[in-house]
């Protein structure tokens, strides 16, 4: 096995990877532009590397209050089903594996590697390269975190697109921008407006309603159409995991595929807490990573729910100056204490 390619990928920091992603963003079709950034936010390289080199990984996971499926090795073929480019995963995965076999360049850079693999896959598929760039970037980062052997041995299984994701890229972008009609006299309506939140664009039932200016998590909690707890032990109040209502736990973080501009601006508390948790939200007023218990909607939005949560900002990014966790609900008291201990002892 030629390990040069894996060595090449491993020499790059998370900062290098995010710069490369920024460089290729203009080449990514709008349907996947947010999705690619969200995916990289969901699977931060710095956290992965810390856990891999920790003296006792189990202790580190406990200190970071890690819950859910946070390792890519357990979801090589499924972590990216919310990307339009997921449908091209098998072909992109094959191109990456081929590149790993033949790589022998001292002057390679991440941006060019992403584009080269995306072009090769697009040419074989006879689709626009703009539709394969995102999944190429995701594939390379997946290889970096799981290793070449696990990557090659993965089945390359693709979840067939359904519902909204069956439409064309432009149709999906257009649908994400649309708001719900409010009836015949909707233009006169100033109260009791309702908006749709899509949390799974591959399912006709993957959505719920919320009132105008209501937090996303509150609307999710009203949807009792399924036994959410049976599907995910973090989900005690609907499809979005929630342990509190005060930004004190971080379990309700979500990525915004479409409609970020329809959400309330990030308040100082949410901004600070996101740093504590380690979720790289950015400095924008309306970013694409949010806490569902804080983000209020004034229109329809499409989100994706990460399969895990944790509290690792202070140790991994060293960007937390002061830690003040306000009281959460009584049911979250134990978790709150654990988080407080983790942020103090990191």
Order of alpha helices (4+ residues) and beta strands (2+ residues): alpha-alpha-alpha-alpha-alpha-beta-alpha-alpha-alpha-alpha-alpha-beta-beta-beta-alpha-alpha-beta-alpha-beta-beta-beta-beta-alpha-alpha
